[in-house]
Amino acid sequence: MKRLVGVDGCRGGWLVVEQNYTGRSSVRFAPTAWIAPTIAHVIGDFETVAAAVIDIPIGLLDTNRTGGRTCEQHARKLLAHKSSSIFNSPVRAVLECKDYDEARDVSIASGDIGKSLTKQTWNIVPKIKEVDSYLRSHPEVLVRLSETQSELIFLAMNRVVTGGGSLVSSKKTREGRLERESLLRAVGFETIPTVGDIPGSTRAQCVPDDIIDACASLWTADRFYRRTCEHAGDANERDSCSLPMLMRF
């Protein structure tokens, strides 16, 4: 049986929400959740993966350019008033930096726009580097693994459920979490895992936001496998390491 996998980074590693692909036209989700220490553990036996979707940048630019990658520029246009949720990915050289100050200097010197690097971006560089290294060593995984962005997914989900656009409330608020959980249930989630459902997990390892985003990625993994998902960016655009720069949602 093939697995559908939604992934989001968390403090404990990678929050994985998955279930078997049933092949039914009407999808019902009752996923299991667990924390993987590495991206290699997430993928596991590649042959069992139908589709996996991860909320982390994959292909990276070698030099900074205004607006970042094409997929990031496109995503901001789609999200309109929520465009600030899309940040520019770091340039590839940043992955080798030892600290934030060095990363800022490298980023500013890369290209001719003098673009620095936010602390928020620097904080996820270790995870970006981990995924980048794994994919360059296992390029075959790319046929079933895709980058996403959670707010794009909820935009698509809201279109399906209500015909509306991007969500207004922040996922960090109670209102925002309830809104997202309501959409997940509307698209077929019979159960949404909680932190307490994850074996050995505590709030030091993951938080409800991580679970909600991973569930959203699972929904997109099903759409990716069925070839019904949307995308932001140029489907043919690849970086200097032959990694795609495309967000599916």
C-alpha positions in Angstrom: 0.0 0.0 0.0 1.3 3.4 -1.0 1.7 6.2 1.6 0.5 9.8 1.3 2.8 12.0 3.5 2.5 15.6 4.7 5.6 17.1 6.4 6.3 20.2 8.5 9.5 21.1 10.4 9.2 21.1 14.1 11.5 21.5 17.1 11.9 17.7 17.4 12.8 17.2 13.8 10.0 16.7 11.2 6.3 16.4 12.0 4.9 13.7 9.7 1.2 13.2 9.1 0.4 10.2 6.8 -2.0 7.6 5.7 -2.4 5.0 3.0 -3.6 6.0 -0.4 -7.0 4.3 -0.9 -7.6 5.3 -4.5 -11.2 6.4 -3.7 -12.5 9.5 -5.5 -14.0 10.8 -2.3 -11.1 11.1 0.1 -11.5 10.7 3.9 -8.5 11.5 6.0 -7.8 9.7 9.4 -4.0 10.1 9.5 -1.4 9.0 11.9 1.2 11.5 13.2 4.8 11.0 14.3 8.0 12.8 14.6 10.9 11.8 12.4 14.5 12.8 13.5 15.7 13.3 9.9 14.3 13.7 6.4 15.7 10.3 5.6 13.4 8.8 8.2 10.5 10.7 6.8 10.9 9.1 3.3 11.9 5.7 4.7 11.2 3.0 2.0 10.9 5.2 -1.0 8.9 2.6 -2.9 6.0 2.9 -0.4 5.6 6.6 -1.0 2.8 7.7 -3.3 3.5 11.4 -2.8 5.1 13.5 -0.1 4.7 17.3 0.4 7.0 19.3 2.6 6.7 22.9 3.8 10.4 23.8 3.2 12.3 25.5 0.3 13.9 23.0 -2.0 15.6 24.6 -5.1 17.8 27.6 -4.2 19.2 30.6 -6.1 22.9 31.1 -6.4 22.6 34.9 -6.3 19.9 37.1 -4.8 17.4 38.7 -7.1 14.5 41.1 -6.4 11.5 39.1 -5.1 13.4 35.9 -4.7 12.6 32.7 -6.6 9.9 32.8 -9.3 7.7 30.6 -7.2 7.9 33.0 -4.2 7.0 36.0 -6.4 4.0 34.1 -7.8 2.9 32.9 -4.4 2.9 36.5 -3.1 0.6 37.6 -5.9 -1.8 34.7 -5.2 -1.9 35.4 -1.5 -2.4 39.2 -1.9 -2.9 40.6 1.6 -1.2 37.5 3.1 1.9 37.9 0.9 4.1 38.7 3.9 3.9 35.0 4.8 6.2 34.2 1.9 9.8 34.9 2.6 12.8 34.8 0.2 14.7 31.6 0.5 18.5 31.9 1.3 21.0 31.8 -1.5 22.8 28.5 -1.7 26.1 29.8 -0.2 24.3 30.6 3.0 23.9 26.8 3.7 27.7 26.7 4.4 27.7 29.6 6.9 28.6 29.0 10.5 26.6 31.8 12.1 24.0 34.5 11.4 26.5 37.3 11.0 28.4 35.4 8.3 25.1 34.4 6.6 24.0 38.0 6.4 27.3 39.1 4.9 27.3 36.3 2.4 23.7 37.1 1.4 24.4 40.8 1.0 27.4 40.1 -1.2 25.5 37.7 -3.4 24.0 39.5 -6.3 23.8 43.2 -6.8 20.7 44.1 -4.8 22.4 44.0 -1.3 19.7 41.6 0.1 20.3 40.6 3.7 18.9 37.6 5.5 16.2 37.6 8.2 16.8 35.8 11.5 13.6 33.8 10.8 15.1 32.4 7.6 18.5 31.7 9.3 16.7 29.7 11.9 15.4 27.2 9.4 18.7 27.0 7.3 19.7 23.7 9.1 16.5 22.1 7.9 16.8 23.6 4.4 20.4 22.2 4.2 19.3 18.8 5.4 16.6 18.5 2.7 19.0 19.9 0.1 21.7 17.4 0.9 19.3 14.5 1.0 17.7 15.4 -2.4 21.0 15.9 -4.1 22.0 12.4 -2.9 18.6 10.9 -3.7 17.3 12.7 -6.8 14.9 9.9 -7.6 12.8 11.1 -4.6 11.9 14.3 -6.5 9.3 12.5 -8.6 7.2 12.0 -5.4 8.4 14.8 -3.1 7.4 18.5 -3.6 7.8 21.8 -1.8 4.7 23.6 -0.6 3.7 26.6 1.6 0.9 26.3 4.1 -0.9 29.6 3.4 -1.1 28.7 -0.3 -2.7 25.4 0.7 -5.3 27.0 2.9 -6.0 29.5 0.0 -6.7 26.5 -2.3 -8.7 24.8 0.4 -10.8 27.8 1.1 -11.5 28.1 -2.6 -12.7 24.5 -2.7 -14.9 24.9 0.4 -16.2 28.4 0.3 -15.1 29.9 -3.0 -13.1 32.5 -1.0 -9.5 33.6 -1.0 -6.6 33.6 1.4 -7.4 33.4 5.1 -7.2 36.6 7.2 -6.6 35.4 10.7 -3.1 34.3 11.7 -2.6 30.6 12.5 -0.9 31.8 15.7 -4.3 32.9 17.1 -7.1 30.7 18.4 -9.5 32.0 15.7 -6.9 31.2 13.0 -6.4 27.7 14.2 -10.1 27.0 14.5 -10.6 28.4 11.0 -8.0 26.1 9.5 -9.2 23.1 11.4 -12.7 23.8 10.1 -11.4 23.8 6.5 -9.5 20.5 7.1 -12.7 18.9 8.3 -14.6 20.3 5.4 -12.2 18.7 2.9 -12.4 15.2 4.5 -10.4 15.1 7.7 -12.4 12.9 10.0 -9.7 13.3 12.7 -7.0 15.9 13.2 -4.1 14.6 15.4 -3.2 16.4 18.6 0.2 16.7 20.3 -1.1 14.0 22.8 -1.7 11.6 19.9 1.9 11.6 18.9 3.9 8.9 20.6 6.4 10.4 23.1 5.7 13.9 21.9 5.6 17.1 24.0 5.1 20.7 23.2 8.9 21.0 23.4 9.0 18.9 20.2 6.0 20.2 18.2 3.0 22.5 18.6 -0.6 22.5 17.2 0.5 24.8 14.3 3.0 22.1 13.1 0.2 19.5 13.0 -2.3 21.7 11.2 0.3 22.6 8.6 1.4 19.0 8.1 -2.3 18.0 7.7 -2.6 20.7 5.0 0.5 19.2 3.3 -1.1 15.7 3.4 -4.2 17.1 1.6 -1.9 18.5 -1.1 0.0 15.2 -1.3 -3.2 13.5 -2.2 -3.9 16.3 -4.9 -0.3 16.0 -6.1 -0.6 12.2 -6.6 -3.9 12.6 -8.4 -2.4 15.5 -10.4 -5.2 17.9 -9.4 -3.1 20.3 -7.4 -2.1 23.9 -8.4 1.4 25.3 -8.4 3.2 28.6 -8.0 6.3 29.1 -10.2 7.6 27.7 -13.4 7.3 24.0 -13.5 10.5 23.7 -15.6 12.6 26.0 -13.4 15.5 24.3 -11.7 18.5 25.5 -9.7 22.2 24.9 -10.4 21.9 21.5 -8.6 19.0 20.4 -10.7 16.5 20.8 -7.9 13.0 22.2 -8.8 11.9 25.6 -7.7 8.1 25.0 -7.5 5.5 25.2 -4.8 2.6 22.8 -5.2 -0.6 23.4 -3.3 
